[in-house]
Amino acid sequence: MSPVEAFFYVLGVISLVGALGVVLSRNIVHAALFLLLALLTIAGLYIVLFSEFLALVQVLIYGGAIIVVILFALMLTRTRETPVRLNNNQRPLALVAGIGAFAVLTAVILVNKWPNTVEEIEPVPFRPVAEALFTTWAVPFEVASVLLLVALIGAIVIARPGGEEE
């Protein structure tokens, strides 16, 4: 086993630990921090797979912006006033959805032809991806950012104290 493969497996295990921490943590702030751990190790996996653009996007968008929005939403909402019910009627549905997602991912892993060695992996050039993002996909990118901004403003309006105008 090469050092790159060993590093890949170490990052994979750390990512699984972070994902399990998200699911099993009873404290929502700890769950958000475990999510950050999982997302950053996924960025490390992208770097090992020679996909620098995806690693950069993973760190900036998911590791940075999404975690900040989650923590910001937690600070705006009063989580201590909301009762937490861990046992509800959605557990069987969640189990079916989890088994279905596992089956689909297993099928994808088994059907695809994966490189046998690290040397067979070809790096994806950064420039063509960036040019396509800012030329062909510029308008959908901006529409998505406006949609996220409107959603954030809506969350702030809903979560603000006082509720209705007096």
LOMARGU-153637 format. One record per residue: x, y, z of N, C-alpha, C in turn. Coordinates in steps of 0.02 Angstrom, whole numbers, plus 32768, in hexadecimal, padded with zeros to 4 digits. Example, Ala and Ser with C-alpha at 12.3 -4.5 7.8 and 13.67 -1.06 7.14 Angstrom:
# LOMARGU-153637
<site n_east="8294" n_north="7EE4" n_up="8186" ca_east="8267" ca_north="7F1F" ca_up="8186" c_east="8294" c_north="7F5B" c_up="8186"/>
<site n_east="8282" n_north="7F90" n_up="8162" ca_east="82AC" ca_north="7FCB" ca_up="8165" c_east="8285" c_north="8002" c_up="818A"/>
END
This chain:
# LOMARGU-153637
<site n_east="802A" n_north="7FC5" n_up="8000" ca_east="8000" ca_north="8000" ca_up="8000" c_east="802C" c_north="803E" c_up="8000"/>
<site n_east="801D" n_north="806B" n_up="7FD2" ca_east="8045" ca_north="80A8" ca_up="7FCD" c_east="8030" c_north="80DA" c_up="8003"/>
<site n_east="805A" n_north="810B" n_up="8011" ca_east="8048" ca_north="813E" ca_up="8043" c_east="800A" c_north="8166" c_up="8030"/>
<site n_east="7FFF" n_north="8170" n_up="7FEF" ca_east="7FC4" ca_north="8194" ca_up="7FD8" c_east="7F85" c_north="816C" c_up="7FE8"/>
<site n_east="7F87" n_north="812B" n_up="7FDC" ca_east="7F4E" ca_north="8101" ca_up="7FEC" c_east="7F41" c_north="80FF" c_up="8037"/>
<site n_east="7F76" n_north="80FB" n_up="805E" ca_east="7F6F" ca_north="80FB" ca_up="80A7" c_east="7F4F" c_north="813C" c_up="80BE"/>
<site n_east="7F65" n_north="8175" n_up="80A2" ca_east="7F48" ca_north="81B6" ca_up="80B3" c_east="7EFE" c_north="81B8" c_up="809F"/>
<site n_east="7EED" n_north="819B" n_up="8065" ca_east="7EA8" ca_north="8198" ca_up="804E" c_east="7E7D" c_north="8172" c_up="8081"/>
<site n_east="7E95" n_north="8139" n_up="8098" ca_east="7E6F" ca_north="8112" ca_up="80C8" c_east="7E69" c_north="8135" c_up="810C"/>
<site n_east="7E9E" n_north="8157" n_up="8121" ca_east="7E9B" ca_north="817C" ca_up="8160" c_east="7E67" c_north="81B4" c_up="815C"/>
<site n_east="7E67" n_north="81D8" n_up="8124" ca_east="7E35" ca_north="820D" ca_up="811B" c_east="7DEF" c_north="81F0" c_up="8118"/>
<site n_east="7DE7" n_north="81B6" n_up="80F8" ca_east="7DA6" ca_north="8195" ca_up="80F5" c_east="7D8C" c_north="8182" c_up="813A"/>
<site n_east="7DB8" n_north="8168" n_up="8164" ca_east="7DA4" ca_north="8155" ca_up="81A8" c_east="7D92" c_north="8193" c_up="81D1"/>
<site n_east="7DB9" n_north="81C8" n_up="81CC" ca_east="7DAA" ca_north="8206" ca_up="81F0" c_east="7D67" c_north="8222" c_up="81D8"/>
<site n_east="7D5A" n_north="821E" n_up="8197" ca_east="7D1B" ca_north="8236" ca_up="817C" c_east="7CE0" c_north="820E" c_up="8198"/>
<site n_east="7CE9" n_north="81CD" n_up="819C" ca_east="7CB4" ca_north="81A2" ca_up="81B9" c_east="7CA8" c_north="81B3" c_up="8203"/>
<site n_east="7CDE" n_north="81BF" n_up="8227" ca_east="7CD7" ca_north="81D3" ca_up="826E" c_east="7CB0" c_north="8214" c_up="8274"/>
<site n_east="7CC0" n_north="8244" n_up="8248" ca_east="7C9B" ca_north="8284" ca_up="8249" c_east="7C52" c_north="827A" c_up="8238"/>
<site n_east="7C44" n_north="8250" n_up="8206" ca_east="7BFE" ca_north="8243" ca_up="81F3" c_east="7BD8" c_north="8220" c_up="822B"/>
<site n_east="7BF8" n_north="81F0" n_up="824C" ca_east="7BD7" ca_north="81CF" ca_up="8284" c_east="7BCD" c_north="8200" c_up="82BE"/>
<site n_east="7BFC" n_north="822E" n_up="82C8" ca_east="7BF3" ca_north="8261" ca_up="82FB" c_east="7BB8" c_north="828E" c_up="82ED"/>
<site n_east="7BAC" n_north="829D" n_up="82AD" ca_east="7B72" ca_north="82C6" ca_up="829B" c_east="7B32" c_north="82A1" c_up="82AD"/>
<site n_east="7B2F" n_north="8262" n_up="829D" ca_east="7AF2" ca_north="823B" ca_up="82A7" c_east="7AE6" c_north="822B" c_up="82F1"/>
<site n_east="7B1B" n_north="821C" n_up="8315" ca_east="7B13" ca_north="8203" ca_up="8359" c_east="7B18" c_north="823A" c_up="838F"/>
<site n_east="7B2D" n_north="8275" n_up="837D" ca_east="7B35" ca_north="82AB" ca_up="83AE" c_east="7AF1" c_north="82C5" c_up="83C5"/>
<site n_east="7AEA" n_north="82CF" n_up="8406" ca_east="7AAB" ca_north="82EA" ca_up="8421" c_east="7AAD" c_north="8336" c_up="8424"/>
<site n_east="7AE9" n_north="8353" n_up="8421" ca_east="7AF0" ca_north="839C" ca_up="8422" c_east="7AF6" c_north="83B4" c_up="83DA"/>
<site n_east="7ACC" n_north="83E3" n_up="83C7" ca_east="7AC9" ca_north="83F9" ca_up="8381" c_east="7B08" c_north="8420" c_up="836C"/>
<site n_east="7B27" n_north="8443" n_up="839A" ca_east="7B65" ca_north="8467" ca_up="838A" c_east="7B9D" c_north="8434" c_up="837E"/>
<site n_east="7BA0" n_north="8400" n_up="83A7" ca_east="7BD1" ca_north="83CC" ca_up="839C" c_east="7BC5" c_north="83A9" c_up="8359"/>
<site n_east="7B85" n_north="839F" n_up="8349" ca_east="7B75" ca_north="8380" ca_up="8308" c_east="7B8D" c_north="83AC" c_up="82CF"/>
<site n_east="7B86" n_north="83ED" n_up="82D5" ca_east="7B9D" ca_north="841B" ca_up="82A0" c_east="7BEA" c_north="8418" c_up="829A"/>
<site n_east="7C0C" n_north="8412" n_up="82D2" ca_east="7C55" ca_north="840D" ca_up="82D0" c_east="7C6C" c_north="83CA" c_up="82B4"/>
<site n_east="7C48" n_north="8395" n_up="82C3" ca_east="7C57" ca_north="8354" ca_up="82A4" c_east="7C4B" c_north="8357" c_up="8259"/>
<site n_east="7C17" n_north="837C" n_up="8244" ca_east="7C0A" ca_north="8385" ca_up="81FD" c_east="7C43" c_north="83A9" c_up="81DC"/>
<site n_east="7C5E" n_north="83DC" n_up="81FD" ca_east="7C98" ca_north="8400" ca_up="81E3" c_east="7CD4" c_north="83D0" c_up="81DB"/>
<site n_east="7CDF" n_north="83A5" n_up="820C" ca_east="7D15" ca_north="8374" ca_up="8207" c_east="7D0B" c_north="8347" c_up="81CB"/>
<site n_east="7CCF" n_north="832E" n_up="81C2" ca_east="7CC0" ca_north="8301" ca_up="818A" c_east="7CCA" c_north="8325" c_up="8147"/>
<site n_east="7CB3" n_north="8364" n_up="8142" ca_east="7CB8" ca_north="8388" ca_up="8103" c_east="7D01" c_north="8399" c_up="80F2"/>
<site n_east="7D29" n_north="83AA" n_up="8124" ca_east="7D6F" ca_north="83BA" ca_up="8117" c_east="7D97" c_north="837C" c_up="8104"/>
<site n_east="7D87" n_north="8343" n_up="8121" ca_east="7DAA" ca_north="8306" ca_up="810D" c_east="7D95" c_north="82F0" c_up="80C7"/>
<site n_east="7D57" n_north="82FF" n_up="80B4" ca_east="7D42" ca_north="82F1" ca_up="806E" c_east="7D6B" c_north="831D" c_up="803F"/>
<site n_east="7D79" n_north="835C" n_up="8052" ca_east="7DA3" ca_north="8387" ca_up="8029" c_east="7DE9" c_north="8369" c_up="8023"/>
<site n_east="7E02" n_north="834C" n_up="8059" ca_east="7E43" ca_north="832A" ca_up="8055" c_east="7E41" c_north="82EE" c_up="8026"/>
<site n_east="7E0A" n_north="82CA" n_up="8025" ca_east="7E03" ca_north="8293" ca_up="7FF6" c_east="7E03" c_north="82AC" c_up="7FAE"/>
<site n_east="7DE3" n_north="82E5" n_up="7FA2" ca_east="7DE4" ca_north="8302" ca_up="7F5E" c_east="7E2B" c_north="8313" c_up="7F49"/>
<site n_east="7E53" n_north="832D" n_up="7F78" ca_east="7E98" ca_north="833E" ca_up="7F67" c_east="7EBF" c_north="82FF" c_up="7F56"/>
<site n_east="7EB5" n_north="82CA" n_up="7F7C" ca_east="7ED7" ca_north="828B" ca_up="7F6E" c_east="7EC3" c_north="8271" c_up="7F29"/>
<site n_east="7E85" n_north="827E" n_up="7F14" ca_east="7E6D" ca_north="8267" ca_up="7ED3" c_east="7E7B" c_north="8299" c_up="7E9B"/>
<site n_east="7EA7" n_north="82C9" n_up="7EA6" ca_east="7EBC" ca_north="82FB" ca_up="7E75" c_east="7E83" c_north="8327" c_up="7E5B"/>
<site n_east="7E54" n_north="8337" n_up="7E86" ca_east="7E1D" ca_north="8362" ca_up="7E73" c_east="7E1F" c_north="83A0" c_up="7E9F"/>
<site n_east="7E4D" n_north="83CD" n_up="7E8E" ca_east="7E59" ca_north="8408" ca_up="7EB8" c_east="7E1D" c_north="8437" c_up="7EB9"/>
<site n_east="7DF9" n_north="843C" n_up="7E80" ca_east="7DBF" ca_north="8469" ca_up="7E7E" c_east="7D89" c_north="8452" c_up="7EAE"/>
<site n_east="7D7A" n_north="8411" n_up="7EAE" ca_east="7D48" ca_north="83F8" ca_up="7EDD" c_east="7D5E" c_north="8400" c_up="7F25"/>
<site n_east="7D9E" n_north="83F8" n_up="7F32" ca_east="7DB8" ca_north="8402" ca_up="7F76" c_east="7DAF" c_north="844B" c_up="7F8B"/>
<site n_east="7DBE" n_north="8479" n_up="7F5F" ca_east="7DB6" ca_north="84C0" ca_up="7F6E" c_east="7D6D" c_north="84D1" c_up="7F7A"/>
<site n_east="7D41" n_north="84B8" n_up="7F50" ca_east="7CFA" ca_north="84C5" ca_up="7F58" c_east="7CE1" c_north="84A6" c_up="7F9A"/>
<site n_east="7CF9" n_north="846A" n_up="7FA9" ca_east="7CE4" ca_north="8448" ca_up="7FE6" c_east="7CF7" c_north="8471" c_up="8024"/>
<site n_east="7D34" n_north="848D" n_up="8024" ca_east="7D4A" ca_north="84B3" ca_up="805E" c_east="7D25" c_north="84F6" c_up="8062"/>
<site n_east="7D21" n_north="851A" n_up="8029" ca_east="7D03" ca_north="855C" ca_up="802A" c_east="7CB8" c_north="855B" c_up="8034"/>
<site n_east="7C96" n_north="8531" n_up="800D" ca_east="7C4C" ca_north="8532" ca_up="8010" c_east="7C32" c_north="8509" c_up="804A"/>
<site n_east="7C46" n_north="84CA" n_up="804E" ca_east="7C2A" ca_north="849F" ca_up="8082" c_east="7C4D" c_north="84A9" c_up="80C5"/>
<site n_east="7C8E" n_north="84A4" n_up="80C5" ca_east="7CB3" ca_north="84AB" ca_up="8104" c_east="7CAD" c_north="84F0" c_up="8122"/>
<site n_east="7CA8" n_north="8523" n_up="80F9" ca_east="7CA4" ca_north="8567" ca_up="8112" c_east="7C5D" c_north="8581" c_up="8116"/>
<site n_east="7C3F" n_north="858C" n_up="80DD" ca_east="7BFF" ca_north="85AE" ca_up="80DA" c_east="7BC6" c_north="8587" c_up="80FA"/>
<site n_east="7BC0" n_north="8548" n_up="80EA" ca_east="7B87" ca_north="8521" ca_up="8103" c_east="7B8B" c_north="8519" c_up="814F"/>
<site n_east="7BC6" n_north="850A" n_up="8168" ca_east="7BCD" ca_north="8503" ca_up="81B1" c_east="7BC0" c_north="8545" c_up="81D4"/>
<site n_east="7BD6" n_north="857D" n_up="81B7" ca_east="7BC8" ca_north="85BE" ca_up="81D5" c_east="7B7D" c_north="85CB" c_up="81D5"/>
<site n_east="7B5B" n_north="85BA" n_up="819F" ca_east="7B12" ca_north="85C4" ca_up="819C" c_east="7AEF" c_north="8598" c_up="81D0"/>
<site n_east="7B06" n_north="855A" n_up="81D7" ca_east="7AE8" ca_north="852E" ca_up="8209" c_east="7AF1" c_north="854A" c_up="8250"/>
<site n_east="7B2F" n_north="855E" n_up="8260" ca_east="7B3C" ca_north="857A" ca_up="82A2" c_east="7B17" c_north="85BC" c_up="82AC"/>
<site n_east="7B12" n_north="85E5" n_up="8278" ca_east="7AED" ca_north="8623" ca_up="827B" c_east="7AA3" c_north="8616" c_up="8289"/>
<site n_east="7A87" n_north="85E5" n_up="8266" ca_east="7A41" ca_north="85D3" ca_up="8271" c_east="7A36" c_north="85B8" c_up="82B8"/>
<site n_east="7A66" n_north="8593" n_up="82D2" ca_east="7A61" ca_north="857A" ca_up="8316" c_east="7A61" c_north="85B3" c_up="8349"/>
<site n_east="7A8A" n_north="85E6" n_up="833B" ca_east="7A8C" ca_north="861E" ca_up="8369" c_east="7A4C" c_north="8648" c_up="8364"/>
<site n_east="7A2E" n_north="864C" n_up="8329" ca_east="79F2" ca_north="8674" ca_up="8321" c_east="79B5" c_north="8652" c_up="833F"/>
<site n_east="79B2" n_north="8611" n_up="8339" ca_east="7978" ca_north="85ED" ca_up="8355" c_east="7986" c_north="85DC" c_up="839D"/>
<site n_east="7951" n_north="85D7" n_up="83C2" ca_east="7958" ca_north="85C7" ca_up="8409" c_east="794F" c_north="857B" c_up="8411"/>
<site n_east="7985" n_north="8556" n_up="840B" ca_east="7980" ca_north="850D" ca_up="840D" c_east="796F" c_north="84F3" c_up="8452"/>
<site n_east="797E" n_north="8518" n_up="8487" ca_east="796E" ca_north="8500" ca_up="84CA" c_east="7923" c_north="8503" c_up="84D6"/>
<site n_east="78FF" n_north="852E" n_up="84B4" ca_east="78B7" ca_north="8533" ca_up="84BD" c_east="7891" c_north="84FF" c_up="8495"/>
<site n_east="78B2" n_north="84DF" n_up="8466" ca_east="7891" ca_north="84AE" ca_up="843B" c_east="789C" c_north="8469" c_up="8459"/>
<site n_east="7865" n_north="8444" n_up="8469" ca_east="786F" ca_north="8401" ca_up="8484" c_east="788A" c_north="83D2" c_up="844F"/>
<site n_east="78B6" n_north="83A5" n_up="8463" ca_east="78D5" ca_north="8376" ca_up="8434" c_east="78B5" c_north="8332" c_up="843F"/>
<site n_east="7899" n_north="8317" n_up="840A" ca_east="787C" ca_north="82D4" ca_up="840B" c_east="78A6" c_north="82A7" c_up="83E0"/>
<site n_east="78CB" n_north="827A" n_up="83FF" ca_east="78F7" ca_north="824F" ca_up="83D8" c_east="78D2" c_north="8212" c_up="83BC"/>
<site n_east="789F" n_north="81FC" n_up="83DD" ca_east="7878" ca_north="81C3" ca_up="83C5" c_east="7839" c_north="81DD" c_up="83A2"/>
<site n_east="7836" n_north="81D3" n_up="8361" ca_east="77FB" ca_north="81E9" ca_up="833D" c_east="77E8" c_north="81B4" c_up="8309"/>
<site n_east="77B4" n_north="81C3" n_up="82E3" ca_east="7799" ca_north="8193" ca_up="82B3" c_east="77C1" c_north="818E" c_up="8273"/>
<site n_east="77F5" n_north="81B6" n_up="826A" ca_east="781B" ca_north="81B7" ca_up="822B" c_east="7856" c_north="8187" c_up="822B"/>
<site n_east="7862" n_north="8165" n_up="8261" ca_east="789B" ca_north="8137" ca_up="8264" c_east="7897" c_north="8100" c_up="822F"/>
<site n_east="785E" n_north="80DE" n_up="8225" ca_east="785C" ca_north="80AA" ca_up="81F1" c_east="7869" c_north="80C7" c_up="81AB"/>
<site n_east="784E" n_north="8102" n_up="819E" ca_east="785A" ca_north="8123" ca_up="815D" c_east="78A3" c_north="8134" c_up="8155"/>
<site n_east="78C3" n_north="814C" n_up="818A" ca_east="790A" ca_north="815C" ca_up="8187" c_east="7934" c_north="811D" c_up="817C"/>
<site n_east="7920" n_north="80E6" n_up="819A" ca_east="7943" ca_north="80A7" ca_up="8190" c_east="793E" c_north="8090" c_up="8148"/>
<site n_east="7902" n_north="8095" n_up="812B" ca_east="78F9" ca_north="8082" ca_up="80E5" c_east="7921" c_north="80B0" c_up="80B7"/>
<site n_east="7921" n_north="80F1" n_up="80C4" ca_east="7947" ca_north="8120" ca_up="809C" c_east="7992" c_north="8112" c_up="80A1"/>
<site n_east="79AA" n_north="8102" n_up="80DD" ca_east="79F1" ca_north="80F3" ca_up="80E7" c_east="7A05" c_north="80B3" c_up="80C3"/>
<site n_east="79DC" n_north="8080" n_up="80C6" ca_east="79EB" ca_north="8041" ca_up="80A3" c_east="79EA" c_north="804C" c_up="8058"/>
<site n_east="79BA" n_north="8075" n_up="8040" ca_east="79B7" ca_north="8084" ca_up="7FF8" c_east="79F4" c_north="80AA" c_up="7FE0"/>
<site n_east="7A0A" n_north="80DC" n_up="8007" ca_east="7A46" ca_north="8102" ca_up="7FF5" c_east="7A83" c_north="80D5" c_up="7FF6"/>
<site n_east="7A88" n_north="80A9" n_up="8027" ca_east="7AC0" ca_north="807A" ca_up="802A" c_east="7ABF" c_north="804B" c_up="7FED"/>
<site n_east="7A84" n_north="8034" n_up="7FD9" ca_east="7A7F" ca_north="8008" ca_up="7F9F" c_east="7A95" c_north="802B" c_up="7F5F"/>
<site n_east="7A7F" n_north="806A" n_up="7F56" ca_east="7A91" ca_north="808F" ca_up="7F1A" c_east="7ADC" c_north="809C" c_up="7F18"/>
<site n_east="7AF9" n_north="80B1" n_up="7F50" ca_east="7B42" ca_north="80BD" ca_up="7F52" c_east="7B6A" c_north="807D" c_up="7F47"/>
<site n_east="7B53" n_north="8046" n_up="7F63" ca_east="7B75" ca_north="8007" ca_up="7F58" c_east="7B72" c_north="7FF3" c_up="7F0F"/>
<site n_east="7B38" n_north="7FFD" n_up="7EEF" ca_east="7B31" ca_north="7FEC" ca_up="7EA8" c_east="7B60" c_north="8018" c_up="7E7E"/>
<site n_east="7B65" n_north="8058" n_up="7E8E" ca_east="7B92" ca_north="8084" ca_up="7E69" c_east="7BDA" c_north="806E" c_up="7E71"/>
<site n_east="7BED" n_north="805B" n_up="7EAD" ca_east="7C32" ca_north="8044" ca_up="7EB9" c_east="7C41" c_north="8004" c_up="7E93"/>
<site n_east="7C11" n_north="7FD6" n_up="7E91" ca_east="7C1D" ca_north="7F96" ca_up="7E71" c_east="7C1A" c_north="7F9A" c_up="7E25"/>
<site n_east="7BF1" n_north="7FC6" n_up="7E09" ca_east="7BE8" ca_north="7FC9" ca_up="7DC0" c_east="7C21" c_north="7FEF" c_up="7D9E"/>
<site n_east="7C3B" n_north="8023" n_up="7DBD" ca_east="7C6E" ca_north="804C" ca_up="7D9C" c_east="7CB2" c_north="8029" c_up="7D9B"/>
<site n_east="7CD9" n_north="803B" n_up="7D68" ca_east="7D1D" ca_north="8022" ca_up="7D62" c_east="7D4B" c_north="8057" c_up="7D82"/>
<site n_east="7D6B" n_north="8044" n_up="7DB9" ca_east="7D95" ca_north="8072" ca_up="7DDE" c_east="7DDE" c_north="8066" c_up="7DCB"/>
<site n_east="7E08" n_north="809A" n_up="7DD0" ca_east="7E50" ca_north="8091" ca_up="7DC2" c_east="7E6F" c_north="805F" c_up="7DF4"/>
<site n_east="7E9D" n_north="8037" n_up="7DDA" ca_east="7EBD" ca_north="8005" ca_up="7E05" c_east="7EF5" c_north="8023" c_up="7E2F"/>
<site n_east="7F16" n_north="8057" n_up="7E16" ca_east="7F4D" ca_north="8075" ca_up="7E3B" c_east="7F44" c_north="80C1" c_up="7E3C"/>
<site n_east="7F68" n_north="80E1" n_up="7E68" ca_east="7F65" ca_north="812A" ca_up="7E6D" c_east="7F80" c_north="814A" c_up="7E2D"/>
<site n_east="7FAF" n_north="812A" n_up="7E0C" ca_east="7FCC" ca_north="8147" ca_up="7DD0" c_east="7F9A" c_north="814B" c_up="7D97"/>
<site n_east="7F65" n_north="8123" n_up="7D98" ca_east="7F33" ca_north="8125" ca_up="7D62" c_east="7F03" c_north="8160" c_up="7D68"/>
<site n_east="7F00" n_north="8181" n_up="7DA1" ca_east="7ED3" ca_north="81B9" ca_up="7DAB" c_east="7EEE" c_north="81F6" c_up="7D87"/>
<site n_east="7EC5" n_north="8214" n_up="7D5D" ca_east="7EDA" ca_north="8250" ca_up="7D38" c_east="7EC0" c_north="828E" c_up="7D5A"/>
<site n_east="7EEC" n_north="82BF" n_up="7D65" ca_east="7ED4" ca_north="82FD" ca_up="7D84" c_east="7EA5" c_north="8324" c_up="7D56"/>
<site n_east="7E74" n_north="8345" n_up="7D75" ca_east="7E46" ca_north="836F" ca_up="7D4F" c_east="7E62" c_north="83B5" c_up="7D4F"/>
<site n_east="7E6D" n_north="83D2" n_up="7D13" ca_east="7E88" ca_north="8417" ca_up="7D11" c_east="7E58" c_north="8449" c_up="7D30"/>
<site n_east="7E75" n_north="8477" n_up="7D55" ca_east="7E4D" ca_north="84A9" ca_up="7D79" c_east="7E30" c_north="84DE" c_up="7D4A"/>
<site n_east="7E55" n_north="84F2" n_up="7D18" ca_east="7E42" ca_north="8529" ca_up="7CEC" c_east="7E02" c_north="851B" c_up="7CC5"/>
<site n_east="7DF9" n_north="84E2" n_up="7CA3" ca_east="7DBB" ca_north="84D6" ca_up="7C7E" c_east="7D7D" c_north="84D4" c_up="7CAA"/>
<site n_east="7D85" n_north="84BA" n_up="7CE6" ca_east="7D4C" ca_north="84B8" ca_up="7D14" c_east="7D39" c_north="84FF" c_up="7D28"/>
<site n_east="7D6A" n_north="8528" n_up="7D38" ca_east="7D5C" ca_north="856D" ca_up="7D4C" c_east="7D3E" c_north="8595" c_up="7D12"/>
<site n_east="7D59" n_north="858C" n_up="7CD5" ca_east="7D3D" ca_north="85AF" ca_up="7C9B" c_east="7CF5" c_north="859B" c_up="7C8E"/>
<site n_east="7CE5" n_north="855B" n_up="7C93" ca_east="7CA0" ca_north="8545" ca_up="7C89" c_east="7C72" c_north="8561" c_up="7CBF"/>
<site n_east="7C8A" n_north="8563" n_up="7CFD" ca_east="7C61" ca_north="857D" ca_up="7D33" c_east="7C50" c_north="85C6" c_up="7D2A"/>
<site n_east="7C80" n_north="85ED" n_up="7D13" ca_east="7C74" ca_north="8635" ca_up="7D0E" c_east="7C5F" c_north="864C" c_up="7CC8"/>
<site n_east="7C56" n_north="861E" n_up="7C99" ca_east="7C3B" ca_north="8631" ca_up="7C57" c_east="7BF9" c_north="860D" c_up="7C4C"/>
<site n_east="7BFB" n_north="85CC" n_up="7C43" ca_east="7BBE" ca_north="85A6" ca_up="7C34" c_east="7B8E" c_north="85A5" c_up="7C6E"/>
<site n_east="7BA7" n_north="859E" n_up="7CAB" ca_east="7B7C" ca_north="8595" ca_up="7CE5" c_east="7B79" c_north="85D3" c_up="7D11"/>
<site n_east="7B89" n_north="860D" n_up="7CF8" ca_east="7B8A" ca_north="864A" ca_up="7D22" c_east="7B45" c_north="865D" c_up="7D3A"/>
<site n_east="7B13" n_north="865C" n_up="7D0E" ca_east="7ACF" ca_north="8670" ca_up="7D21" c_east="7AB1" c_north="8640" c_up="7D54"/>
<site n_east="7AB3" n_north="85FE" n_up="7D49" ca_east="7A98" ca_north="85D1" ca_up="7D7D" c_east="7ABD" c_north="85D8" c_up="7DC0"/>
<site n_east="7AFE" n_north="85E5" n_up="7DBD" ca_east="7B25" ca_north="85EF" ca_up="7DFA" c_east="7B0C" c_north="862C" c_up="7E20"/>
<site n_east="7AFF" n_north="8662" n_up="7DFE" ca_east="7AE6" ca_north="869F" ca_up="7E1E" c_east="7A9E" c_north="8696" c_up="7E37"/>
<site n_east="7A75" n_north="8672" n_up="7E12" ca_east="7A30" ca_north="8665" ca_up="7E28" c_east="7A31" c_north="863D" c_up="7E68"/>
<site n_east="7A5D" n_north="860B" n_up="7E6C" ca_east="7A62" ca_north="85E3" ca_up="7EA9" c_east="7A79" c_north="860D" c_up="7EE4"/>
<site n_east="7AA7" n_north="863B" n_up="7ED9" ca_east="7ABF" ca_north="8665" ca_up="7F10" c_east="7A89" c_north="8695" c_up="7F27"/>
<site n_east="7A60" n_north="86B0" n_up="7EF9" ca_east="7A28" ca_north="86DB" ca_up="7F0D" c_east="79F5" c_north="86B3" c_up="7F34"/>
<site n_east="79E7" n_north="8676" n_up="7F1E" ca_east="79B7" ca_north="864B" ca_up="7F41" c_east="79CF" c_north="863C" c_up="7F88"/>
<site n_east="7A0F" n_north="862E" n_up="7F90" ca_east="7A2A" ca_north="8622" ca_up="7FD3" c_east="7A27" c_north="8661" c_up="7FFF"/>
<site n_east="7A33" n_north="869B" n_up="7FE1" ca_east="7A2E" ca_north="86D9" ca_up="8007" c_east="79E7" c_north="86E6" c_up="801E"/>
<site n_east="79B6" n_north="86DA" n_up="7FF2" ca_east="7970" ca_north="86E3" ca_up="8005" c_east="795C" c_north="86B2" c_up="803C"/>
<site n_east="7974" n_north="8674" n_up="8037" ca_east="7965" ca_north="8642" ca_up="806B" c_east="7983" c_north="8657" c_up="80AE"/>
<site n_east="79C0" n_north="8672" n_up="80AE" ca_east="79DF" ca_north="8689" ca_up="80EC" c_east="79B9" c_north="86C3" c_up="810A"/>
<site n_east="79A5" n_north="86F3" n_up="80E1" ca_east="797E" ca_north="872B" ca_up="80FA" c_east="793B" c_north="8713" c_up="8116"/>
<site n_east="791B" n_north="86E4" n_up="80F4" ca_east="78DC" ca_north="86C7" ca_up="810D" c_east="78E6" c_north="86A5" c_up="814F"/>
<site n_east="791D" n_north="8680" n_up="8158" ca_east="792A" ca_north="865F" ca_up="8198" c_east="7934" c_north="8692" c_up="81CF"/>
<site n_east="7956" n_north="86C8" n_up="81C0" ca_east="7960" ca_north="86FD" ca_up="81F3" c_east="791E" c_north="871C" c_up="8206"/>
<site n_east="78F3" n_north="872A" n_up="81D5" ca_east="78B2" ca_north="8748" ca_up="81E3" c_east="7886" c_north="8719" c_up="820D"/>
<site n_east="7887" n_north="86D9" n_up="81FD" ca_east="785F" ca_north="86A9" ca_up="8222" c_east="7879" c_north="86A0" c_up="8269"/>
<site n_east="78BB" n_north="86A1" n_up="8272" ca_east="78D8" ca_north="8692" ca_up="82B3" c_east="78DF" c_north="86CE" c_up="82E1"/>
<site n_east="78D3" n_north="8709" n_up="82C9" ca_east="78DE" ca_north="8744" ca_up="82F3" c_east="78AE" c_north="8745" c_up="832E"/>
<site n_east="78C4" n_north="8760" n_up="8366" ca_east="7898" ca_north="8762" ca_up="83A1" c_east="785F" c_north="8794" c_up="8397"/>
<site n_east="7828" n_north="8787" n_up="83B7" ca_east="77EF" ca_north="87B4" ca_up="83B2" c_east="77BB" c_north="879C" c_up="8382"/>
<site n_east="77CF" n_north="8777" n_up="834F" ca_east="779F" ca_north="875A" ca_up="8320" c_east="777A" c_north="878E" c_up="82F8"/>
<site n_east="773C" n_north="879B" n_up="8309" ca_east="7711" ca_north="87C7" ca_up="82E1" c_east="771E" c_north="8810" c_up="82F2"/>
<site n_east="770D" n_north="883B" n_up="82C0" ca_east="7713" ca_north="8883" ca_up="82CB" c_east="76DF" c_north="8899" c_up="82FE"/>
<site n_east="76F0" n_north="88CA" n_up="8328" ca_east="76C2" ca_north="88E0" ca_up="835B" c_east="76A4" c_north="8922" c_up="8348"/>
END
